[in-house]
Amino acid sequence: ELTRKLVQIESTDPGSWEYEITEFIRTFLEKAGADTQCCPVQGKRSNVRGVIHGRREHPALVFLCHMDTVVKGDGWTKDPFAAQVSDGKIWGRGACDMKAGLACALTAFGEAASRYAQAPDELPYSLVFIGTVDEEADMKGSEAAVAQGWITAEDWVLDMEPTAGKIRMAHKGRAWFLLETEGVTAHASMPEKGADAIAGMAFMIADIRRQIEATPAHEELGRSTVTFGQIEGGYSPYVVSDHCRVTIDMRIAPPLDRLAAEEILSHAVGVGEQAVPGVKGRFQVTGDRPPVETHLESKLLCVLKESVEAVTGKEAQTEVFPGYTDTAVVAGVTGNQNCMSYGPGDLAQAHKPDEYVSIADIERCVSVYRELICRMELE
C-alpha cells in the first residue's frame, strides 16, 4: 500500500520534481518518531532525513533512497500514476525505480523507530533514512547529503535500487565530455578552400573508439565502453562545415581513469587535426564519476549476505550494477567501502512504459531490511 501511495505521487525529473513526495516522507518520518530534517538542494527540491539515534552516531546504518523518477514518456497501456495492481504486480512510473524500494526502506525504518525512539540505549548504532533528489539527472541530492555531513566515510550505506535479487556493489565509472571542432567554411564545390569540421570530427570519433577497444578488461567490471549520444554540425548541405560538436559518454573500468580518458581525447584531437588540415579540436569534461569495485571485506556486505540468506534460504549473489547509483556517488566522493545496492524489482523494467514491480519482491526486500537491522544490532 505504501508503494502504491508513492507511485501515485508524481515526482518526475524534470517535471513535477520532488516537493510533494518529500513532504509526504517527512510527515511519515515524523509520525514514526524519528528526528527529521529537510535540507534544500535546488530551489524547492530538498533532501529529507530521519534519524533514530543509537548509542553512537557513526558508523550508522543508512538507507539511501532517491525520490525522483524519469519522465512518464510514451507507450503506456496503463495509467502511469494509478498504481494499478494486477498479476501480482504494481504498475506505474517509478514502481520499480525506486518507489517500491523507497516503501520497503520506510517500512523497515518506521518499525525500528517505533521500537527504539524512546529507548536509544538499546540500539548500538544510529539508523538513518535519507531521501534524495535529482538521482535521475545529475545526482545533486547524494552529493549534497555528503556535503551536509549526513553520510560519512565510515557509515554503512545501502540504497534500494532494483537489483533482481542480487547484491550489487561495483560500478563502472562515468566520464562525460563535450568534444568540439572548428573548421573553415567554403562552397561545397571547392572543399579544398575550406576545412571540414565534420570530417575532422569523424577521424576523432573513430580514434576514440579504437583506443577504448584497445584498453584492457577489468576482471570484475569488464571493458571500458564509449558512446556518442548527440552530434550536430554545419548549417547547409552545400557548404563545408565550420563547426561540429559531439557528446561523449565513457563507462570506465580500471586501469582506465578520467585522466587517462582525457589523454585518449587529446590523442584523438591530434589525429583529427592532422587528417583534416585547418580543423581545430577542443574538449571539456562535463561529468566525472570514478569506478567502484567490490570490497569483499565489507562488514555491511557480510551482514547483508547473511540477511538475504536467512530470508530467502538461498546463497546471496553479488554482481556488478550496470548503471550508477547514489551509493556509488558516496563511495566515489568519500572512499567509503561499505556502499551497495539491494532492492525490489529488475533494472530491465526501469524507465520503460508499463513499468512494474512484483509484490513478492517487495515482501522479500522489506523482510531482508528488517533482518539486516536486527543483525547489525549484534555487530
Order of alpha helices (4+ residues) and beta strands (2+ residues): alpha-alpha-beta-beta-beta-beta-beta-alpha-beta-alpha-beta-beta-beta-alpha-beta-beta-alpha-beta-alpha-beta-alpha-beta-beta-alpha
